[in-house]
Amino acid sequence: LTAGGEGGGKENHPPLEHRLGMLAEEARCAPPLELLRKYIAYARRYCKPRLSDEAKQLLLDRYLAMRAVAPLSEGSVPVTIRQLESLVRLAEARAKVDLSSVVTAEHAQDVIELMQEISADRVVEDSGGMRDFRSSGRGSKQAEARRFLEALERTAVAVGSAVFTVSQLYSAADRINLQVDLHDLIDALNEAGELLQKGQQTYVVERARRVLGRRGDSSDPTGTHNCSNR
């Protein structure tokens, strides 16, 4: 754990999942439990981070995206201001881990990535009833959703665009021999904010869009490219 302050550059900020994997490999060097308790107590008592403008915008954008793709069917759970408040509290907690006086854009991005991982595992609704993406094991809906997203992300990084047409989504599903109904999966991922519909026949892979934006591989990661080779 390292103390932080103002700022925090984006240049060397790999995805949260990758950094957590690196930390898991270094678990043998974890601090003593008593020191960890003191660290947490200190952060709770003395660290009162404030939101930076960049963090505010990222959290607001995520909240608006959640509202935009929220299920509209009768009986579904609406996205309310409470979700935005939760994002803010989580971002503040993330900043406290760094003993930072400011919630940076990187802290906010970590929280957004965490929430997207959670949303990929949750139960989502549509007019046909409940679809459960929390089941585990090979061939499960959750496993297939992750496998599909990973395939899309690899393609997006390779071609420099996070945009896919419906035809390209079906081609990607065929390549990996997807074991669940693609139409239902697309709807569920759209509702979860992972695969956002941007037009009648166009979708954006949200995590791939962020990766391309951080790497600067494309001036417009969500722009339309000639990706007929997908």
Accessible surface in RSA format (square Angstrom, percent):
REM  Atomic radii and reference values for relative SASA: ProtOr
REM  Chains: A
REM  Algorithm: Lee & Richards
REM  Probe-radius: 1.40
REM  Slices: 20
REM RES _ NUM      All-atoms   Total-Side   Main-Chain    Non-polar    All polar
REM                ABS   REL    ABS   REL    ABS   REL    ABS   REL    ABS   REL
RES LEU A   1   126.05  70.2  53.59  38.3  72.45 182.1  60.67  42.6  65.37 175.9
RES THR A   2   106.11  75.5  99.51 100.9   6.59  15.7  75.13 100.9  30.98  46.8
RES ALA A   3    78.96  72.6  45.87  70.8  33.09  75.3  46.04  64.8  32.92  87.2
RES GLY A   4    35.87  44.2   0.00   N/A  35.87  44.2  23.42  64.3  12.46  27.9
RES GLY A   5    37.38  46.1   0.00   N/A  37.38  46.1  23.88  65.5  13.51  30.3
RES GLU A   6   120.30  69.1  93.48  70.7  26.82  63.9  59.50 115.1  60.81  49.6
RES GLY A   7    45.61  56.2   0.00   N/A  45.61  56.2  39.87 109.4   5.74  12.8
RES GLY A   8    53.34  65.8   0.00   N/A  53.34  65.8  30.70  84.3  22.63  50.7
RES GLY A   9    54.22  66.9   0.00   N/A  54.22  66.9  28.47  78.1  25.75  57.7
RES LYS A  10   103.81  50.6  99.60  61.1   4.21  10.0  58.48  52.6  45.33  48.3
RES GLU A  11   150.20  86.2 116.51  88.1  33.69  80.2  67.85 131.2  82.35  67.2
RES ASN A  12   141.15  97.3 113.24 109.4  27.91  67.2  36.30  87.4 104.85 101.3
RES HIS A  13    25.61  14.0  19.41  13.5   6.20  15.9   9.22   9.5  16.39  19.1
RES PRO A  14    54.68  39.8  47.22  43.0   7.45  27.1  54.34  44.9   0.34   2.1
RES PRO A  15    30.78  22.4  30.78  28.1   0.00   0.0  30.78  25.4   0.00   0.0
RES LEU A  16    25.85  14.4  25.85  18.5   0.00   0.0  25.85  18.2   0.00   0.0
RES GLU A  17   114.72  65.9 105.48  79.8   9.24  22.0  42.46  82.1  72.25  59.0
RES HIS A  18   110.75  60.5 102.80  71.5   7.95  20.3  67.49  69.6  43.25  50.3
RES ARG A  19    48.18  20.2  47.15  24.0   1.03   2.5  35.48  48.5  12.70   7.7
RES LEU A  20    95.75  53.3  90.33  64.6   5.43  13.6  90.61  63.6   5.14  13.8
RES GLY A  21    35.73  44.1   0.00   N/A  35.73  44.1  33.05  90.7   2.68   6.0
RES MET A  22   111.97  58.0 110.22  72.9   1.75   4.2  94.18  80.1  17.79  23.6
RES LEU A  23   107.79  60.0 102.34  73.2   5.45  13.7 102.56  72.0   5.23  14.1
RES ALA A  24    70.75  65.1  48.13  74.3  22.62  51.4  56.51  79.6  14.24  37.7
RES GLU A  25   136.32  78.3 114.92  86.9  21.40  51.0  46.52  90.0  89.79  73.3
RES GLU A  26    98.58  56.6  90.59  68.5   7.99  19.0  34.15  66.1  64.42  52.6
RES ALA A  27    63.80  58.7  48.40  74.7  15.40  35.0  54.46  76.7   9.34  24.7
RES ARG A  28   226.21  95.0 187.17  95.4  39.04  93.0  88.39 120.8 137.82  83.5
RES CYS A  29   109.92  83.1  78.62  87.7  31.30  73.6  33.42  84.7  76.49  82.5
RES ALA A  30    68.24  62.7  42.04  64.9  26.20  59.6  48.20  67.9  20.03  53.1
RES PRO A  31    59.93  43.7  44.28  40.4  15.65  56.9  49.96  41.2   9.97  62.0
RES PRO A  32    92.06  67.1  80.10  73.0  11.97  43.5  92.01  76.0   0.06   0.4
RES LEU A  33   111.21  61.9 101.34  72.5   9.87  24.8 103.32  72.6   7.89  21.2
RES GLU A  34    94.61  54.3  92.37  69.9   2.24   5.3  50.78  98.2  43.84  35.8
RES LEU A  35    96.78  53.9  94.07  67.3   2.71   6.8  95.62  67.2   1.16   3.1
RES LEU A  36    60.21  33.5  59.65  42.7   0.56   1.4  60.21  42.3   0.00   0.0
RES ARG A  37   130.94  55.0 124.31  63.4   6.62  15.8  52.33  71.5  78.60  47.6
RES LYS A  38   129.63  63.2 122.05  74.9   7.58  18.1  71.20  64.1  58.43  62.2
RES TYR A  39    44.98  21.0  38.68  22.0   6.31  16.4  44.70  33.6   0.29   0.4
RES ILE A  40    75.38  42.9  74.40  55.4   0.97   2.3  75.38  54.3   0.00   0.0
RES ALA A  41    58.50  53.8  50.19  77.5   8.31  18.9  54.92  77.3   3.58   9.5
RES TYR A  42   117.26  54.7 112.93  64.3   4.33  11.3  72.62  54.6  44.64  55.0
RES ALA A  43     7.27   6.7   7.27  11.2   0.00   0.0   7.27  10.2   0.00   0.0
RES ARG A  44   167.36  70.3 160.11  81.6   7.25  17.3  48.05  65.7 119.30  72.3
RES ARG A  45   173.24  72.7 153.77  78.4  19.46  46.3  48.09  65.7 125.14  75.8
RES TYR A  46   127.89  59.7 100.30  57.1  27.59  71.8  75.59  56.8  52.30  64.5
RES CYS A  47    11.83   9.0   6.14   6.8   5.69  13.4   8.91  22.6   2.92   3.1
RES LYS A  48   145.32  70.9 118.76  72.9  26.56  63.2  87.15  78.4  58.17  62.0
RES PRO A  49    13.41   9.8   2.32   2.1  11.09  40.3   2.32   1.9  11.09  68.9
RES ARG A  50   140.83  59.1 135.27  69.0   5.56  13.2  68.49  93.6  72.34  43.8
RES LEU A  51    36.19  20.2  24.13  17.3  12.06  30.3  24.13  16.9  12.06  32.5
RES SER A  52    24.08  20.4  21.14  28.2   2.94   6.8  23.67  50.4   0.41   0.6
RES ASP A  53   116.59  81.7 106.11 105.6  10.47  24.8  37.78  88.9  78.80  78.6
RES GLU A  54    98.05  56.3  91.62  69.3   6.43  15.3  43.46  84.1  54.59  44.6
RES ALA A  55     0.00   0.0   0.00   0.0   0.00   0.0   0.00   0.0   0.00   0.0
RES LYS A  56   107.17  52.3 101.02  62.0   6.15  14.7  55.26  49.7  51.91  55.3
RES GLN A  57    95.82  53.6  93.92  68.6   1.90   4.5  40.80  86.8  55.03  41.7
RES LEU A  58    49.92  27.8  48.77  34.9   1.15   2.9  48.79  34.3   1.13   3.0
RES LEU A  59     1.78   1.0   1.78   1.3   0.00   0.0   1.78   1.3   0.00   0.0
RES LEU A  60    70.59  39.3  70.43  50.4   0.17   0.4  70.43  49.5   0.17   0.5
RES ASP A  61    67.91  47.6  61.60  61.3   6.31  14.9  26.71  62.9  41.19  41.1
RES ARG A  62    17.44   7.3  12.33   6.3   5.11  12.2  10.20  13.9   7.24   4.4
RES TYR A  63    18.71   8.7  18.71  10.6   0.00   0.0  10.37   7.8   8.34  10.3
RES LEU A  64    92.45  51.5  87.99  62.9   4.46  11.2  88.54  62.2   3.91  10.5
RES ALA A  65    25.52  23.5  18.61  28.7   6.91  15.7  24.87  35.0   0.65   1.7
RES MET A  66    25.37  13.1  22.41  14.8   2.96   7.0  24.01  20.4   1.36   1.8
RES ARG A  67   120.93  50.8 106.16  54.1  14.77  35.2  15.64  21.4 105.29  63.8
RES ALA A  68    86.60  79.6  43.81  67.6  42.79  97.3  56.09  79.0  30.51  80.8
RES VAL A  69    22.25  14.6  13.87  12.6   8.38  20.2  19.20  16.7   3.05   8.3
RES ALA A  70    14.56  13.4   7.57  11.7   6.99  15.9   9.23  13.0   5.33  14.1
RES PRO A  71    27.76  20.2  16.53  15.1  11.23  40.8  22.44  18.5   5.32  33.1
RES LEU A  72   173.07  96.4 135.87  97.2  37.20  93.5 139.90  98.3  33.17  89.3
RES SER A  73    34.58  29.2  18.80  25.1  15.78  36.4  28.02  59.7   6.55   9.2
RES GLU A  74   177.23 101.7 141.82 107.3  35.40  84.3  65.50 126.7 111.73  91.2
RES GLY A  75    66.40  81.9   0.00   N/A  66.40  81.9  38.38 105.3  28.02  62.8
RES SER A  76    21.06  17.8   6.25   8.3  14.81  34.1   0.57   1.2  20.49  28.7
RES VAL A  77   112.28  73.9 101.24  91.7  11.04  26.6 102.81  89.3   9.47  25.7
RES PRO A  78    85.24  62.1  79.27  72.3   5.97  21.7  83.84  69.2   1.39   8.7
RES VAL A  79    23.39  15.4  17.07  15.5   6.31  15.2  17.07  14.8   6.31  17.1
RES THR A  80    52.68  37.5  50.61  51.3   2.07   4.9  49.55  66.6   3.13   4.7
RES ILE A  81    94.50  53.8  91.40  68.1   3.10   7.5  91.40  65.8   3.10   8.4
RES ARG A  82   176.75  74.2 176.09  89.8   0.66   1.6  51.97  71.0 124.78  75.6
RES GLN A  83    52.45  29.3  49.50  36.2   2.95   7.0  18.40  39.2  34.05  25.8
RES LEU A  84    32.83  18.3  32.83  23.5   0.00   0.0  32.83  23.1   0.00   0.0
RES GLU A  85    78.79  45.2  75.93  57.4   2.86   6.8  29.06  56.2  49.73  40.6
RES SER A  86    36.74  31.1  35.50  47.4   1.24   2.9  18.10  38.5  18.64  26.1
RES LEU A  87     0.33   0.2   0.33   0.2   0.00   0.0   0.33   0.2   0.00   0.0
RES VAL A  88    36.11  23.8  36.11  32.7   0.00   0.0  36.11  31.4   0.00   0.0
RES ARG A  89   141.73  59.5 136.50  69.6   5.23  12.5  64.94  88.7  76.79  46.5
RES LEU A  90    67.05  37.3  64.10  45.9   2.95   7.4  64.73  45.5   2.31   6.2
RES ALA A  91     0.00   0.0   0.00   0.0   0.00   0.0   0.00   0.0   0.00   0.0
RES GLU A  92    55.06  31.6  55.06  41.7   0.00   0.0   6.53  12.6  48.53  39.6
RES ALA A  93    50.31  46.3  46.21  71.3   4.11   9.3  47.80  67.3   2.51   6.6
RES ARG A  94    55.57  23.3  51.52  26.3   4.05   9.6  28.03  38.3  27.54  16.7
RES ALA A  95     0.00   0.0   0.00   0.0   0.00   0.0   0.00   0.0   0.00   0.0
RES LYS A  96    55.90  27.3  55.86  34.3   0.04   0.1  19.72  17.8  36.18  38.5
RES VAL A  97    67.82  44.6  63.86  57.8   3.96   9.5  67.70  58.8   0.13   0.3
RES ASP A  98    31.46  22.0  31.46  31.3   0.00   0.0   4.48  10.6  26.97  26.9
RES LEU A  99    43.27  24.1  28.87  20.7  14.41  36.2  28.98  20.4  14.30  38.5
RES SER A 100     1.59   1.3   1.30   1.7   0.28   0.7   1.33   2.8   0.26   0.4
RES SER A 101    59.75  50.5  52.54  70.1   7.21  16.6  48.58 103.4  11.17  15.7
RES VAL A 102     4.83   3.2   4.83   4.4   0.00   0.0   4.83   4.2   0.00   0.0
RES VAL A 103     0.00   0.0   0.00   0.0   0.00   0.0   0.00   0.0   0.00   0.0
RES THR A 104    10.60   7.5   9.35   9.5   1.25   3.0   8.81  11.8   1.79   2.7
RES ALA A 105     3.47   3.2   1.73   2.7   1.74   4.0   1.83   2.6   1.64   4.3
RES GLU A 106    15.24   8.8  14.75  11.2   0.50   1.2  14.11  27.3   1.13   0.9
RES HIS A 107    10.46   5.7  10.46   7.3   0.00   0.0   5.18   5.3   5.28   6.1
RES ALA A 108     0.00   0.0   0.00   0.0   0.00   0.0   0.00   0.0   0.00   0.0
RES GLN A 109    17.40   9.7  17.40  12.7   0.00   0.0   6.67  14.2  10.73   8.1
RES ASP A 110     2.17   1.5   1.87   1.9   0.30   0.7   1.88   4.4   0.29   0.3
RES VAL A 111     5.52   3.6   4.68   4.2   0.84   2.0   5.52   4.8   0.00   0.0
RES ILE A 112     9.82   5.6   9.82   7.3   0.00   0.0   9.82   7.1   0.00   0.0
RES GLU A 113    12.72   7.3  11.94   9.0   0.78   1.9   8.37  16.2   4.35   3.6
RES LEU A 114    75.88  42.3  74.91  53.6   0.97   2.4  75.88  53.3   0.00   0.0
RES MET A 115    42.03  21.8  40.59  26.9   1.43   3.4  38.84  33.0   3.18   4.2
RES GLN A 116     0.71   0.4   0.71   0.5   0.00   0.0   0.14   0.3   0.57   0.4
RES GLU A 117    44.76  25.7  44.36  33.6   0.40   1.0  32.64  63.1  12.13   9.9
RES ILE A 118    92.67  52.7  89.28  66.5   3.39   8.2  92.19  66.4   0.48   1.3
RES SER A 119     9.80   8.3   7.19   9.6   2.61   6.0   8.08  17.2   1.73   2.4
RES ALA A 120     8.31   7.6   3.51   5.4   4.79  10.9   5.11   7.2   3.19   8.5
RES ASP A 121    40.43  28.3  40.43  40.2   0.00   0.0  15.44  36.3  24.99  24.9
RES ARG A 122    89.92  37.8  85.36  43.5   4.56  10.9  37.91  51.8  52.01  31.5
RES VAL A 123    41.80  27.5  22.38  20.3  19.42  46.8  22.38  19.4  19.42  52.7
RES VAL A 124     7.87   5.2   4.24   3.8   3.63   8.7   7.87   6.8   0.00   0.0
RES GLU A 125    39.55  22.7  38.02  28.8   1.53   3.6   9.23  17.9  30.31  24.7
RES ASP A 126    38.20  26.8  28.99  28.9   9.20  21.8  13.74  32.3  24.46  24.4
RES SER A 127   112.72  95.2  74.08  98.9  38.64  89.0  45.88  97.7  66.84  93.6
RES GLY A 128    75.22  92.8   0.00   N/A  75.22  92.8  39.18 107.5  36.05  80.7
RES GLY A 129    34.10  42.1   0.00   N/A  34.10  42.1  33.15  91.0   0.96   2.1
RES MET A 130   121.56  62.9  90.32  59.8  31.24  74.4  80.58  68.5  40.97  54.3
RES ARG A 131    18.14   7.6  17.90   9.1   0.24   0.6  18.14  24.8   0.00   0.0
RES ASP A 132    59.96  42.0  56.49  56.2   3.47   8.2  26.67  62.8  33.28  33.2
RES PHE A 133     9.87   4.9   9.87   6.1   0.00   0.0   9.87   6.0   0.00   0.0
RES ARG A 134   143.47  60.2 125.44  63.9  18.03  42.9  38.31  52.4 105.16  63.7
RES SER A 135    52.82  44.6  41.40  55.2  11.42  26.3  47.04 100.2   5.78   8.1
RES SER A 136   102.11  86.3  74.31  99.2  27.80  64.0  40.07  85.3  62.05  86.9
RES GLY A 137    47.53  58.6   0.00   N/A  47.53  58.6  39.05 107.1   8.48  19.0
RES ARG A 138   250.31 105.1 208.03 106.0  42.28 100.7  83.39 114.0 166.92 101.2
RES GLY A 139    33.74  41.6   0.00   N/A  33.74  41.6  16.53  45.4  17.21  38.6
RES SER A 140    15.80  13.3   4.55   6.1  11.25  25.9  15.06  32.1   0.74   1.0
RES LYS A 141    85.35  41.6  84.46  51.8   0.89   2.1  50.25  45.2  35.10  37.4
RES GLN A 142    32.54  18.2  32.53  23.8   0.01   0.0   4.73  10.1  27.81  21.1
RES ALA A 143    34.53  31.7  26.68  41.2   7.84  17.8  31.64  44.6   2.89   7.7
RES GLU A 144     5.70   3.3   5.70   4.3   0.00   0.0   0.00   0.0   5.70   4.7
RES ALA A 145     1.65   1.5   1.65   2.6   0.00   0.0   1.65   2.3   0.00   0.0
RES ARG A 146    68.66  28.8  68.38  34.9   0.28   0.7  36.86  50.4  31.79  19.3
RES ARG A 147    84.57  35.5  82.07  41.8   2.50   6.0  55.97  76.5  28.60  17.3
RES PHE A 148     0.00   0.0   0.00   0.0   0.00   0.0   0.00   0.0   0.00   0.0
RES LEU A 149     1.47   0.8   1.47   1.1   0.00   0.0   1.47   1.0   0.00   0.0
RES GLU A 150    86.49  49.7  85.36  64.6   1.13   2.7  25.22  48.8  61.27  50.0
RES ALA A 151     8.92   8.2   6.84  10.6   2.08   4.7   7.46  10.5   1.47   3.9
RES LEU A 152     0.02   0.0   0.02   0.0   0.01   0.0   0.02   0.0   0.00   0.0
RES GLU A 153    39.23  22.5  38.93  29.5   0.29   0.7  11.07  21.4  28.16  23.0
RES ARG A 154   149.96  63.0 139.37  71.0  10.60  25.2  77.90 106.5  72.06  43.7
RES THR A 155    22.23  15.8  17.75  18.0   4.48  10.7  10.06  13.5  12.17  18.4
RES ALA A 156     0.00   0.0   0.00   0.0   0.00   0.0   0.00   0.0   0.00   0.0
RES VAL A 157    49.89  32.8  40.49  36.7   9.40  22.7  40.49  35.2   9.40  25.5
RES ALA A 158    86.08  79.1  43.56  67.2  42.52  96.7  54.46  76.7  31.62  83.8
RES VAL A 159    44.23  29.1  17.43  15.8  26.80  64.6  25.92  22.5  18.31  49.7
RES GLY A 160    11.93  14.7   0.00   N/A  11.93  14.7  11.28  31.0   0.65   1.5
RES SER A 161     0.28   0.2   0.28   0.4   0.00   0.0   0.00   0.0   0.28   0.4
RES ALA A 162     0.00   0.0   0.00   0.0   0.00   0.0   0.00   0.0   0.00   0.0
RES VAL A 163    11.29   7.4  10.18   9.2   1.10   2.7  10.18   8.8   1.10   3.0
RES PHE A 164     0.43   0.2   0.43   0.3   0.00   0.0   0.43   0.3   0.00   0.0
RES THR A 165    52.68  37.5  52.68  53.4   0.00   0.0  50.53  67.9   2.16   3.3
RES VAL A 166    35.83  23.6  35.68  32.3   0.15   0.4  35.68  31.0   0.15   0.4
RES SER A 167    79.77  67.4  69.62  92.9  10.15  23.4  42.55  90.6  37.23  52.2
RES GLN A 168    31.99  17.9  30.88  22.6   1.10   2.6  13.37  28.5  18.62  14.1
RES LEU A 169     0.00   0.0   0.00   0.0   0.00   0.0   0.00   0.0   0.00   0.0
RES TYR A 170    96.03  44.8  95.98  54.6   0.05   0.1  74.31  55.8  21.72  26.8
RES SER A 171    43.74  37.0  39.01  52.1   4.73  10.9  14.32  30.5  29.43  41.2
RES ALA A 172     0.78   0.7   0.40   0.6   0.38   0.9   0.62   0.9   0.16   0.4
RES ALA A 173     6.53   6.0   5.73   8.8   0.79   1.8   5.97   8.4   0.55   1.5
RES ASP A 174   113.88  79.8  91.90  91.5  21.98  52.0  30.83  72.6  83.05  82.8
RES ARG A 175   128.89  54.1  89.80  45.8  39.09  93.1  74.15 101.3  54.75  33.2
RES ILE A 176    29.44  16.8  18.32  13.6  11.11  26.8  25.55  18.4   3.89  10.6
RES ASN A 177   104.58  72.1 101.33  97.9   3.25   7.8  29.43  70.8  75.16  72.6
RES LEU A 178    26.15  14.6   4.50   3.2  21.64  54.4   4.50   3.2  21.64  58.2
RES GLN A 179   105.99  59.3  74.16  54.2  31.83  75.8  28.56  60.8  77.43  58.7
RES VAL A 180    32.87  21.6  15.79  14.3  17.08  41.2  24.58  21.4   8.29  22.5
RES ASP A 181    84.80  59.4  67.08  66.8  17.72  41.9  32.78  77.1  52.02  51.9
RES LEU A 182    13.97   7.8   9.38   6.7   4.58  11.5   9.38   6.6   4.58  12.3
RES HIS A 183   111.83  61.1 110.39  76.7   1.44   3.7  75.02  77.3  36.81  42.8
RES ASP A 184    55.23  38.7  55.23  55.0   0.00   0.0   7.28  17.1  47.95  47.8
RES LEU A 185     1.24   0.7   0.59   0.4   0.65   1.6   0.92   0.6   0.31   0.8
RES ILE A 186     9.88   5.6   9.88   7.4   0.00   0.0   9.88   7.1   0.00   0.0
RES ASP A 187    46.10  32.3  44.63  44.4   1.47   3.5   8.34  19.6  37.76  37.7
RES ALA A 188     3.58   3.3   2.77   4.3   0.81   1.8   3.00   4.2   0.59   1.6
RES LEU A 189     3.86   2.1   3.83   2.7   0.02   0.1   3.86   2.7   0.00   0.0
RES ASN A 190    28.16  19.4  28.16  27.2   0.00   0.0   0.49   1.2  27.67  26.7
RES GLU A 191    24.81  14.2  21.33  16.1   3.48   8.3   7.31  14.1  17.49  14.3
RES ALA A 192     5.36   4.9   2.76   4.3   2.60   5.9   3.73   5.2   1.63   4.3
RES GLY A 193     0.97   1.2   0.00   N/A   0.97   1.2   0.97   2.7   0.00   0.0
RES GLU A 194     0.90   0.5   0.81   0.6   0.09   0.2   0.00   0.0   0.90   0.7
RES LEU A 195     0.00   0.0   0.00   0.0   0.00   0.0   0.00   0.0   0.00   0.0
RES LEU A 196    14.79   8.2  14.79  10.6   0.00   0.0  14.79  10.4   0.00   0.0
RES GLN A 197    83.06  46.4  60.06  43.9  23.00  54.8  13.97  29.7  69.09  52.4
RES LYS A 198   128.30  62.6  91.18  55.9  37.12  88.4  48.48  43.6  79.82  85.0
RES GLY A 199    31.74  39.1   0.00   N/A  31.74  39.1  30.23  83.0   1.50   3.4
RES GLN A 200   155.79  87.1 137.41 100.4  18.38  43.8  49.00 104.3 106.79  81.0
RES GLN A 201   104.47  58.4 102.24  74.7   2.23   5.3  48.26 102.7  56.22  42.6
RES THR A 202    38.51  27.4  38.51  39.0   0.00   0.0  14.76  19.8  23.74  35.9
RES TYR A 203    19.87   9.3  19.87  11.3   0.00   0.0   0.52   0.4  19.34  23.8
RES VAL A 204     1.25   0.8   1.25   1.1   0.00   0.0   1.25   1.1   0.00   0.0
RES VAL A 205     1.03   0.7   1.03   0.9   0.00   0.0   1.03   0.9   0.00   0.0
RES GLU A 206    20.53  11.8  20.53  15.5   0.00   0.0   2.00   3.9  18.54  15.1
RES ARG A 207    36.71  15.4  35.62  18.2   1.08   2.6  19.28  26.3  17.43  10.6
RES ALA A 208     0.74   0.7   0.00   0.0   0.74   1.7   0.74   1.0   0.00   0.0
RES ARG A 209    78.88  33.1  78.44  40.0   0.44   1.1  12.02  16.4  66.86  40.5
RES ARG A 210    21.51   9.0  16.02   8.2   5.49  13.1  16.10  22.0   5.41   3.3
RES VAL A 211    37.34  24.6  37.12  33.6   0.21   0.5  37.34  32.4   0.00   0.0
RES LEU A 212     0.00   0.0   0.00   0.0   0.00   0.0   0.00   0.0   0.00   0.0
RES GLY A 213    45.54  56.2   0.00   N/A  45.54  56.2  23.95  65.7  21.60  48.4
RES ARG A 214    69.35  29.1  35.16  17.9  34.19  81.4  34.57  47.3  34.77  21.1
RES ARG A 215   137.63  57.8 103.97  53.0  33.66  80.1  47.59  65.0  90.04  54.6
RES GLY A 216    58.07  71.6   0.00   N/A  58.07  71.6  28.36  77.8  29.71  66.5
RES ASP A 217    65.32  45.8  29.34  29.2  35.99  85.1  17.26  40.6  48.06  47.9
RES SER A 218    18.78  15.9   5.69   7.6  13.09  30.2   9.57  20.4   9.21  12.9
RES SER A 219   128.60 108.7  79.12 105.6  49.47 114.0  60.06 127.9  68.53  96.0
RES ASP A 220    70.58  49.4  68.79  68.5   1.79   4.2  29.38  69.1  41.20  41.1
RES PRO A 221    21.69  15.8  21.69  19.8   0.00   0.0  21.69  17.9   0.00   0.0
RES THR A 222    51.43  36.6  36.83  37.3  14.60  34.8  13.05  17.5  38.38  58.0
RES GLY A 223    13.20  16.3   0.00   N/A  13.20  16.3  13.20  36.2   0.00   0.0
RES THR A 224   129.48  92.1  97.58  98.9  31.90  76.0  67.36  90.5  62.12  93.9
RES HIS A 225    78.37  42.8  57.50  40.0  20.87  53.4  41.15  42.4  37.22  43.3
RES ASN A 226   141.04  97.3 103.25  99.8  37.80  91.0  41.15  99.0  99.90  96.6
RES CYS A 227     5.88   4.4   2.84   3.2   3.04   7.1   0.81   2.1   5.07   5.5
RES SER A 228   101.21  85.5  65.29  87.1  35.92  82.8  47.64 101.4  53.57  75.0
RES ASN A 229   126.03  86.9  90.47  87.4  35.56  85.6  46.34 111.5  79.70  77.0
RES ARG A 230    27.88  11.7   2.84   1.4  25.04  59.6   8.12  11.1  19.76  12.0
END  Absolute sums over single chains surface
CHAIN  1 A    13322.3      10705.8       2616.5       7402.3       5920.0
END  Absolute sums over all chains
TOTAL         13322.3      10705.8       2616.5       7402.3       5920.0
